[in-house]
Amino acid sequence: MSKKVLIVGGVAGGATAAARLRRLDENAEIIMFEKGDYISYANCGLPYYIGDTIKDKEKLTLQTPQTFKQRFNVDVRIGSEVVAIDKAAKAVTVKTTDGRNYVETYDSLILSPGAEPFVPKIEGASNENVFILRNIPDTYKIKDFCNKSKPKSAVVVGAGYIGIEMAENLHSLGINVTIVEMADHAVGPLDYDMACEIHGHIQSKGVELILNKALSDIKVINGQTVVVLADNSHIPADLVIMSIGVKPETSLAKDADIQLNPRGSIIVNENMLTSDPNIYAVGDAIEVIDFNTGKPAFIPLAGPANKQGRIAADNICGTKSKYTGTQGSAILKCFDMTVAITGMNERQAIAEGINYEKSFTFSGSHAGYYPGSTFMSIKLIFEKTNGKVLGAQVTGYDGVDKRCDVIATAIRAGMTVDELADLELCYAPPFSSAKDPVNMAAYVAQNLINGNSKVFHWNEVEKLDLDKATLLDTRTVEEFENGTIPGSINIPVDDVRERVGEIDKSKPVYVFCRIGLRGYVTCRILTQLGFDAINLSGGYRLWETIFIHKPMPKSNTFAEAIKEEHLMDLSEKSISKPAVSLKLDTCGLQCPGPILKVYSSINELGVGDVLEVSATDPAFAVDIQAWCKRTGNILLESTQSGGILTVRVQKGVPQDPTNCASGHCDKKNIIVFSGDLDKAIASFIIANGAAAMGRKVQMFFTFWGLNMLRKSQNVKTKKNLIERMFGFMMPRGSKKLALSNMNMMGMGAAMIRGIMKHKNIDSLESLIQLALDNGVELVACNMTMDIMGIKKEELIEGVQFGGVASMLANAEESDMSLFI
Ligand code: FAD
């Protein structure tokens, strides 16, 4: 005899179960009850219909009762609410929207009633402009309201997945949106530090994000709806969305005495069977086993609901499929950013008493030299003792989903960070880097586990006692001057060996750079010199994201942009948007690459011309503001989309940096004495940085430093024997320079060049050319040329010649002289 299966709920879990049942058993009688009018609809797509991204409402309803009947021969009964279950009689009572009540018997029953939104018990929650979003009718209500009432302002209560999706979609309709969240961060499953990565982004879109404040009431004052918060602040809103979470919809199961947990979720075994041997339950209504902790949990997600529907059908048809737990892999489009999470977060690791560690990495979505590369942050959580991967949070733009999915797979497979590092992932420049961001995260984690690297975290910075410890910023002078952690000293990584004497060896040295890589290199140098060196995980970038909380520049219109405090104080009337004269693409370049390119490009323009620059280096957002301020150029506009920041800079009247009377006695004087590759690179980075800031720079090359200005090819000149010997023994040109330390017969120098290439940092040769292009004066010391027998024609084009007097004259006009 054929079996008869009834299903309660016709969307994710219910519809999947019905389809699977039919595929397994052509003879079964299957009836699916849905109390609403729609089945198998795309609830995950509902916010995007409201925001007009999905324009055709038909696309939301994947199936109709008719198509479902035709394809799967399932008797779909919409407008039919199951109101009671008689377990003994194996029958349900159904109430239809036209007022009928009837009984239907079953051999097996599947419950997939889902979860319903929490609605706080406050007076105004039922006002006509206050909405929840669960299903298609809710969606149409919101859409109709927007179309008819044209709301100008909206408050979204709750910054979870649905709240943020709704905020984005209402914002895209031109509505002024405020998000209110009672926790200290958005997207609950994220940790606070990773959520900070998106707070600024949300604000940059012009959406106000209010954290740490709970909703207390919704009132109507003088005809205006006002959202009242716990601190009694009032936010006027034409439209309110309540998205403060969901709870299992299980009153039917409760009334039938099916076992529930204290939170009201239906308890099932691994075969999705409830406490009744003929009743299965799936989806948001059930308690799942958290795959990460092995403990019961409530994790309402579409993927698990679909899997569970399939498993229930398998078991009814005799296949003993098992559900192995929910891991919490989830992803969110947050305006231009992507936020993905899988496995345990840090709060769970702490609650579970796990001895864990975490790594923060910041990587390009693909090779920086291939256009369109954007950056992503990965927080990897793993067991300290054995390296088992516990969880990951990834924020960024392109490729975030792929990296989080790889780690999700690793967690399912019980892999360790060593195994994650071993993963061979697809690579070609448009898609990834030879060291994929997942591999990079694993390498950093490996270093932490095997003791190659000691780290401290952003929340430990303020606890440092700087009388007993040194805080060392190893970024460039320019980066340091643009902002640093209070109390730190600055020794750029390339100078550390030379200036190690400035660091107190008796104290631990807390090192940081921008993202952690230069800090790691510095720590390795210092540790091997006997220091106790500890690197800031995630670097200054993460610290700044959390503490300085700088929102990225708003996606301003031109008129809005000029009102910003940091921009020109112009009267709106006098403004007409000037055309772009030159476009510059610096995407993929890291600091200070973009700013150097801006400098050289603006030199090609006349006063009033506009340069449009696109960049993916997040530091550029701040750098360009500082640069414009210092150089007298005007930042007209900044927009951000898909991880690419586009700014428009209008060339201003150049300031005269040498005008001492006006206090601008700020030339830079660099004496390059050393012929070591690392010192040469550092000299040229500093020189180019200063030139980019509009400063006049003179580099005076003397003794061994002069060699880097030699042409690499042999130039025939008249020389005596000694001069010929000198010429033969000394490096001919920049390509022949060796490292001051760890040169290892030239391997070290080759490695540094390789790393620079990989990191998109200009080579020494390019830096020299850039310096010439940027107007840096390269002066060869006449005396050294004489002693060593170096002739003018042996030096590269563009070099000037001078003696110590010209160097000293320049030094007198300078506010900085370096001897490198
Ligand atoms: P549902 O899909 O909610 O289906 C339950 C159905 O049962 C409902 O239609 C209800 O009317 C019906 N029902 C209830 N009681 C009865 C009864 N007594 N008789 C008859 N019918 C009944 N998850 C993700 O993983 N990713 C996302 O991007 C995502 N986005 C979402 C966006 C929105 C706006 C919403 C609302 C949810 C989103 N979710 C997302 C969650 C996901 O939709 C749910 O996890 C999933 O739908 C749960 O499936 P379910 O079958 O348990 O419940």
Residues whose N, C-alpha, C, O or C-beta is under 5 A from the ligand:
A	BS01	FAD	V8 G9 G10 V11 A12 G13 G14 F33 E34 K35 G36 N43 C44 L46 S80 E81 V82 S112 P113 G114 A115 L133 R134 I162 L252 V282 G283 D284 A285 P300 L301 A302 G303 A305 I331
